[in-house]
Amino acid sequence: MKPGAVRSRDRIYEPEYRYYKNFSIAYNRSGEIIILRTMSPEGVVSAGEVTLQTLGEATGILGKHYTVRMYDYDQGLRARVYYDKKSRIKASFVYPHKYRKEGVIIWAILERY
């Protein structure tokens, strides 16, 4: 089953995607948003009044309780992943491993889990 897919009585419902200039949204059959992904080439992630451009800024706001995962091996991308267990939301900040010292965030992904 693909990420975001939901099984209901032997049927698999794939999420629907909508693509916009700098972000995409995936939503389920009920219309609830299950994934919000930024795709800004500048690496800018804006949520309300907070703007993040680097992993250091993310750490300053969200803390050091995260995991590092491979996001796309072929492209050399890794993700720093934060989990909010109370709200069941996962925030992934994708960055190129080759340039991790600069810490530029190229994608931010918020999703339910």
N, CA, C and O of each residue as an XYZ file, in Angstrom:
452
protein
N       0.838     -1.170      0.000
C       0.000      0.000      0.000
C       0.892      1.246      0.000
O       1.889      1.280      0.721
N       0.560      2.250     -0.779
C       1.337      3.476     -0.871
C       1.117      4.346      0.369
O       0.093      4.207      1.039
N       2.072      5.254      0.690
C       1.882      6.157      1.827
C       0.611      6.978      1.644
O       0.344      7.503      0.563
N      -0.155      7.078      2.702
C      -1.394      7.855      2.657
C      -2.595      7.046      2.221
O      -3.730      7.502      2.361
N      -2.366      5.836      1.687
C      -3.482      5.006      1.234
C      -4.240      4.460      2.439
O      -3.649      4.205      3.488
N      -5.539      4.286      2.285
C      -6.399      3.804      3.361
C      -7.117      2.559      2.887
O      -7.663      2.526      1.784
N      -7.114      1.530      3.731
C      -7.805      0.282      3.384
C      -9.195      0.317      4.034
O      -9.323      0.612      5.222
N     -10.204      0.023      3.264
C     -11.572     -0.009      3.768
C     -12.307     -1.162      3.101
O     -12.631     -1.097      1.915
N     -12.570     -2.218      3.864
C     -13.293     -3.388      3.375
C     -12.763     -3.889      2.035
O     -13.482     -3.929      1.037
N     -11.495     -4.267      2.042
C     -10.819     -4.832      0.879
C     -10.665     -3.869     -0.289
O     -10.376     -4.311     -1.401
N     -10.845     -2.591     -0.081
C     -10.578     -1.587     -1.108
C      -9.477     -0.670     -0.593
O      -9.420     -0.349      0.594
N      -8.636     -0.270     -1.474
C      -7.585      0.672     -1.098
C      -7.906      2.004     -1.756
O      -8.018      2.102     -2.978
N      -8.050      3.016     -0.931
C      -8.339      4.356     -1.427
C      -7.052      5.163     -1.422
O      -6.516      5.483     -0.361
N      -6.566      5.485     -2.586
C      -5.363      6.296     -2.720
C      -5.722      7.756     -2.448
O      -6.823      8.201     -2.774
N      -4.800      8.491     -1.858
C      -5.078      9.911     -1.645
C      -5.138     10.668     -2.974
O      -4.515     10.267     -3.957
N      -5.876     11.735     -2.987
C      -5.934     12.633     -4.140
C      -4.911     13.739     -3.915
O      -4.731     14.207     -2.790
N      -4.246     14.154     -4.981
C      -3.223     15.196     -4.878
C      -3.636     16.420     -5.682
O      -4.225     16.310     -6.757
N      -3.313     17.588     -5.135
C      -3.467     18.867     -5.840
C      -2.120     19.568     -5.790
O      -1.494     19.661     -4.734
N      -1.684     20.059     -6.937
C      -0.384     20.702     -7.033
C      -0.566     22.190     -7.322
O      -1.352     22.585     -8.183
N       0.178     22.996     -6.583
C       0.155     24.440     -6.743
C       1.584     24.908     -7.002
O       2.495     24.088     -7.110
N       1.782     26.210     -7.102
C       3.094     26.732     -7.472
C       4.215     26.267     -6.539
O       5.228     25.757     -7.017
N       4.063     26.426     -5.244
C       5.134     26.082     -4.310
C       4.769     25.006     -3.298
O       5.510     24.790     -2.339
N       3.645     24.327     -3.491
C       3.277     23.283     -2.551
C       2.273     22.322     -3.177
O       1.672     22.599     -4.216
N       2.115     21.188     -2.510
C       1.096     20.228     -2.929
C       0.324     19.778     -1.696
O       0.825     19.847     -0.574
N      -0.883     19.325     -1.918
C      -1.755     18.851     -0.848
C      -2.277     17.478     -1.241
O      -2.687     17.266     -2.382
N      -2.261     16.552     -0.297
C      -2.897     15.245     -0.496
C      -4.047     15.171      0.495
O      -3.903     15.527      1.664
N      -5.178     14.707      0.013
C      -6.327     14.589      0.907
C      -7.002     13.246      0.691
O      -6.883     12.633     -0.369
N      -7.717     12.801      1.723
C      -8.364     11.496      1.650
C      -9.759     11.614      1.055
O     -10.183     12.691      0.636
N     -10.453     10.506      1.026
C     -11.791     10.438      0.433
C     -12.785     11.386      1.100
O     -13.728     11.856      0.463
N     -12.569     11.663      2.389
C     -13.460     12.566      3.127
C     -13.104     14.032      2.935
O     -13.806     14.913      3.431
N     -12.014     14.298      2.216
C     -11.592     15.674      1.987
C     -10.650     16.203      3.053
O     -10.280     17.377      3.013
N     -10.245     15.356      4.020
C      -9.313     15.792      5.051
C      -7.899     15.827      4.482
O      -7.494     14.915      3.761
N      -7.155     16.871      4.803
C      -5.768     16.987      4.354
C      -4.928     16.003      5.146
O      -4.953     16.004      6.377
N      -4.184     15.163      4.442
C      -3.320     14.199      5.126
C      -1.839     14.483      4.900
O      -1.008     14.038      5.692
N      -1.489     15.207      3.848
C      -0.092     15.583      3.608
C      -0.057     16.990      3.010
O      -0.813     17.306      2.092
N       0.829     17.825      3.542
C       1.083     19.160      2.998
C       2.579     19.228      2.750
O       3.370     19.045      3.675
N       2.979     19.493      1.497
C       4.390     19.465      1.128
C       4.772     20.771      0.443
O       4.147     21.169     -0.540
N       5.807     21.441      0.967
C       6.328     22.627      0.294
C       7.306     22.181     -0.776
O       7.928     21.126     -0.661
N       7.438     22.984     -1.812
C       8.368     22.663     -2.890
C       9.073     23.912     -3.367
O       9.289     24.084     -4.567
N       9.428     24.770     -2.460
C      10.048     26.027     -2.817
C      11.520     25.828     -3.167
O      12.267     25.250     -2.377
N      11.945     26.298     -4.336
C      13.357     26.138     -4.709
C      14.300     26.921     -3.801
O      15.486     26.600     -3.730
N      13.805     27.925     -3.115
C      14.633     28.701     -2.194
C      14.816     27.988     -0.868
O      15.631     28.418     -0.052
N      14.092     26.926     -0.634
C      14.203     26.212      0.616
C      13.516     26.904      1.766
O      13.830     26.629      2.924
N      12.588     27.790      1.481
C      11.896     28.534      2.525
C      10.624     27.811      2.912
O       9.816     27.450      2.057
N      10.454     27.604      4.196
C       9.262     26.966      4.723
C       8.594     27.982      5.627
O       9.200     28.432      6.599
N       7.364     28.350      5.330
C       6.666     29.338      6.130
C       5.410     28.727      6.718
O       4.576     28.178      5.998
N       5.281     28.824      8.023
C       4.093     28.328      8.711
C       3.648     29.413      9.673
O       4.253     29.607     10.728
N       2.600     30.111      9.310
C       2.149     31.223     10.143
C       3.180     32.325     10.112
O       3.523     32.834      9.045
N       3.675     32.698     11.278
C       4.669     33.770     11.367
C       6.098     33.241     11.383
O       7.045     34.025     11.449
N       6.265     31.927     11.325
C       7.586     31.313     11.398
C       8.081     30.983      9.991
O       7.366     30.366      9.203
N       9.301     31.396      9.685
C       9.923     31.056      8.410
C      11.205     30.287      8.690
O      12.061     30.743      9.448
N      11.329     29.124      8.075
C      12.510     28.283      8.251
C      13.227     28.143      6.920
O      12.608     27.866      5.893
N      14.523     28.335      6.948
C      15.340     28.118      5.762
C      16.412     27.080      6.003
O      16.906     26.471      5.055
N      16.781     26.867      7.252
C      17.880     25.949      7.559
C      17.483     24.954      8.644
O      16.519     25.159      9.381
N      18.244     23.881      8.720
C      18.026     22.888      9.766
C      18.290     23.477     11.145
O      17.646     23.091     12.120
N      19.232     24.407     11.231
C      19.522     25.076     12.500
C      18.319     25.850     13.019
O      18.033     25.841     14.216
N      17.620     26.517     12.115
C      16.403     27.245     12.524
C      15.318     26.278     12.979
O      14.591     26.556     13.932
N      15.210     25.135     12.292
C      14.222     24.122     12.697
C      14.552     23.590     14.084
O      13.657     23.408     14.909
N      15.829     23.341     14.345
C      16.252     22.853     15.654
C      15.974     23.893     16.728
O      15.556     23.549     17.833
N      16.204     25.168     16.410
C      15.949     26.241     17.366
C      14.492     26.329     17.783
O      14.187     26.707     18.914
N      13.596     25.983     16.879
C      12.162     26.069     17.168
C      11.612     24.745     17.699
O      10.847     24.730     18.664
N      12.002     23.633     17.066
C      11.409     22.335     17.396
C      12.257     21.481     18.337
O      11.767     20.480     18.858
N      13.491     21.846     18.561
C      14.338     21.102     19.476
C      15.170     20.033     18.800
O      15.206     19.922     17.575
N      15.847     19.239     19.641
C      16.787     18.233     19.141
C      16.217     16.818     19.163
O      16.960     15.857     18.965
N      14.940     16.674     19.396
C      14.312     15.350     19.439
C      13.766     15.002     18.061
O      12.582     15.192     17.784
N      14.626     14.499     17.215
C      14.260     14.142     15.837
C      15.021     12.890     15.433
O      15.956     12.465     16.111
N      14.608     12.314     14.325
C      15.339     11.200     13.723
C      15.794     11.644     12.343
O      15.181     12.518     11.730
N      16.864     11.043     11.860
C      17.351     11.325     10.512
C      17.098     10.078      9.674
O      17.472      8.971     10.060
N      16.465     10.270      8.533
C      16.124      9.158      7.643
C      16.580      9.468      6.224
O      16.683     10.630      5.830
N      16.849      8.418      5.469
C      17.131      8.572      4.052
C      15.807      8.911      3.374
O      14.817      8.207      3.573
N      15.773      9.975      2.580
C      14.550     10.364      1.874
C      14.577      9.858      0.435
O      13.612      9.250     -0.029
N      15.670     10.104     -0.265
C      15.830      9.638     -1.639
C      17.315      9.357     -1.854
O      18.113     10.277     -2.036
N      17.671      8.081     -1.830
C      19.076      7.683     -1.916
C      19.715      8.154     -3.213
O      20.828      8.679     -3.198
N      19.022      7.971     -4.340
C      19.587      8.323     -5.645
C      19.906      9.804     -5.770
O      20.861     10.180     -6.451
N      19.114     10.648     -5.117
C      19.354     12.092     -5.180
C      20.201     12.586     -4.006
O      20.529     13.770     -3.931
N      20.553     11.685     -3.094
C      21.362     12.068     -1.939
C      20.606     12.932     -0.951
O      21.186     13.822     -0.329
N      19.311     12.676     -0.801
C      18.481     13.477      0.093
C      18.192     12.733      1.386
O      17.887     11.540      1.380
N      18.291     13.443      2.471
C      17.927     12.917      3.787
C      16.847     13.807      4.382
O      16.606     14.920      3.914
N      16.208     13.295      5.414
C      15.148     14.057      6.073
C      15.349     14.023      7.577
O      15.644     12.979      8.159
N      15.185     15.168      8.186
C      15.132     15.256      9.639
C      13.647     15.210      9.987
O      12.872     16.044      9.519
N      13.253     14.241     10.805
C      11.841     13.984     11.057
C      11.500     14.216     12.529
O      12.134     13.663     13.428
N      10.487     15.042     12.747
C       9.952     15.310     14.082
C       8.566     14.684     14.176
O       7.791     14.735     13.221
N       8.254     14.090     15.331
C       6.936     13.493     15.555
C       6.236     14.203     16.694
O       6.826     14.415     17.754
N       4.985     14.572     16.484
C       4.122     15.092     17.544
C       3.143     13.966     17.849
O       2.135     13.805     17.160
N       3.444     13.189     18.885
C       2.646     12.004     19.184
C       1.249     12.357     19.670
O       0.306     11.594     19.460
N       1.111     13.494     20.312
C      -0.207     13.910     20.805
C      -1.145     14.236     19.644
O      -2.293     13.792     19.631
N      -0.669     15.000     18.682
C      -1.487     15.397     17.531
C      -1.388     14.412     16.379
O      -2.148     14.503     15.415
N      -0.444     13.457     16.473
C      -0.196     12.457     15.422
C       0.157     13.126     14.089
O      -0.386     12.795     13.035
N       1.082     14.073     14.180
C       1.582     14.779     12.996
C       3.084     14.575     12.907
O       3.801     14.647     13.905
N       3.539     14.321     11.702
C       4.967     14.135     11.435
C       5.431     15.289     10.557
O       4.795     15.597      9.549
N       6.534     15.930     10.932
C       7.136     16.999     10.127
C       8.496     16.521      9.647
O       9.361     16.175     10.451
N       8.680     16.505      8.332
C       9.955     16.087      7.743
C      10.569     17.272      7.021
O       9.908     17.944      6.229
N      11.838     17.522      7.302
C      12.577     18.582      6.629
C      13.647     17.911      5.776
O      14.593     17.322      6.299
N      13.489     18.003      4.468
C      14.369     17.300      3.522
C      15.516     18.225      3.125
O      15.319     19.409      2.851
N      16.718     17.652      3.102
C      17.906     18.431      2.770
C      18.886     17.552      1.994
O      18.862     16.329      2.134
N      19.745     18.158      1.180
C      20.757     17.375      0.471
C      21.888     17.005      1.435
O      22.511     17.883      2.032
N      22.145     15.728      1.582
C      23.165     15.247      2.521
C      24.540     15.838      2.214
O      25.321     16.113      3.125
N      24.825     16.028      0.961
C      26.117     16.576      0.529
C      26.365     17.971      1.116
O      27.506     18.345      1.389
N      25.283     18.732      1.304
C      25.399     20.109      1.805
C      24.793     20.257      3.196
O      24.248     21.311      3.524
N      24.882     19.218      4.013
C      24.228     19.237      5.324
C      24.801     20.299      6.246
O      24.093     20.783      7.129
N      26.069     20.679      6.067
C      26.661     21.701      6.930
C      25.978     23.046      6.726
O      25.813     23.807      7.679
N      25.579     23.346      5.492
C      24.830     24.564      5.230
C      23.404     24.423      5.774
O      22.781     25.406      6.177
N      22.903     23.193      5.777
C      21.610     22.899      6.386
C      20.406     23.467      5.674
O      19.385     23.717      6.315
N      20.483     23.681      4.370
C      19.366     24.277      3.639
C      18.230     23.263      3.492
O      18.439     22.142      3.028
N      17.044     23.669      3.887
C      15.858     22.830      3.746
C      15.320     23.025      2.337
O      15.054     24.156      1.928
N      15.154     21.930      1.585
C      14.614     22.077      0.237
C      13.137     21.703      0.155
O      12.425     22.184     -0.727
N      12.667     20.841      1.073
C      11.247     20.499      1.147
C      10.870     20.373      2.604
O      11.683     19.960      3.431
N       9.659     20.721      2.914
C       9.087     20.456      4.238
C       7.800     19.700      4.010
O       6.991     20.069      3.158
N       7.615     18.645      4.773
C       6.439     17.795      4.596
C       5.754     17.623      5.947
O       6.375     17.166      6.907
N       4.494     17.983      6.021
C       3.678     17.764      7.222
C       2.635     16.727      6.875
O       1.934     16.863      5.872
N       2.519     15.684      7.698
C       1.532     14.651      7.402
C       1.042     13.991      8.678
O       1.727     13.975      9.700
N      -0.170     13.444      8.588
C      -0.719     12.670      9.681
C      -0.113     11.288      9.648
O       0.267     10.789      8.589
N      -0.025     10.669     10.819
C       0.430      9.269     10.848
C      -0.404      8.491     11.832
O      -0.189      7.292     12.012
